[in-house]
Amino acid sequence: MLIDFRSDTVTRPTPAMKKSMLEAKLGDDVFGEDPTVNALQHKMSKMFGFDDALFCPSGTMTNQIAIKCHTQPGDEVICDERSHIYQYEGGGIAMNSGCSVKLLEGDLGRLHSSMIEHAVNDKSDVHKAYSSLVSLENTCNRGGGACYDFSGFAAIKKVCIQHDLKLHLDGARLFNAIIAKRENPKAYGKIFDSISICLSKGLGAPVGSVLLGDKKLIDKARRIRKVFGGGMRQAGILAVAGIYALENHVKRLATDHEHAKALADILKSKSFVGEIYPVETNIIIFEIAGKYKSAKNFTHSLEKKDILMIPMSPTFVRMVTHLDISEKMIQKTIKEIKKL
């Protein structure tokens, strides 16, 4: 029995999800004629209170499209130094949008309004790039799945309005935050100019992310998606998996959060574990100290037991719980960690 904690992207479609994929009604989405893609886009835009939505192959693409929609070449994007758009999207901000980045050191990936206030460049200073976009991440991957308090979004939005900045949310794991904090999705639509949401992480769909925004932004995004090579044809066979996930896999995210907390509890008891980031959702990031000396040594020791996880750095390890991790797997992992 292989137990894979490397990421919540490793999930496979459930039998019921596969059945829905086989039965999906299809059309040509580039022509806007795939009824299932249209249904997914309508469902998600309505859920979050936006005008429209766009189905894309990946969260990297939805983030990069949003950045290009909100900026001009030479502008500056403000984000946390741990953010996915900076760390894991291949330099796409520079390559795709021709923008520079102002990196801020937040709290486990979370920014505060005062930090952004001080980071905005003076538009009258010809030496400085135009600050045009703030990008936040919820939950924060490299922050151990940390969630924002919603009041923080409102304060940041106020700063953005004052300085004529657009506000984007990388919500790859947004449903994890919504479940953990018991939030209303529509509240997000009142704050952000655009939101990117992955269907292929905790929700368990095989492929796809959705970009949310007003009609003008999504019309522009559709053109950029085509330029990026992201126009898919009979994409309803993928979109229907997203619909199934939204209807069946959101509430169960609470189980993943419980599993993550159980793993964190046993790790705290081990002498070779140093710092552990607070566990709010489905990600556990912890420091290896003592006899194992490095994250790689620790992960290799568990790999021999068919338990997989990722070294995030020379000394930190990441584990991610998801719908393919059962209670039995959690108990086996706890048993093996106890032996170490």
Protein Blocks (a to p, Z undefined) as FASTA:
>chain_A
ZZdfkbmklpccdfklmmmmmmpccddfknopafklmmmmmmmmmmnopabdcddfbfkl
mmmmmmmmmpcehiacdddfkbmklmmnoommmmmnopacdddddeehiacfklmmmmpc
cfklmkbccdfbdcdddddfknoopacdfklmmmmmmmmmmnopacdddffklmmmmmmn
opafklmmmmpmbdcddfklmnopabdcdddddfklmmmmmmmmmmnopacfklmlmmmm
mmmmmmmmmmmmmmmmmmmmmmmmmmmmpmkbccddddfblcccdddehjlopaklmmmm
mmmnopacddfbfkbccddddfklcfklmmmmmmmmmmZZ
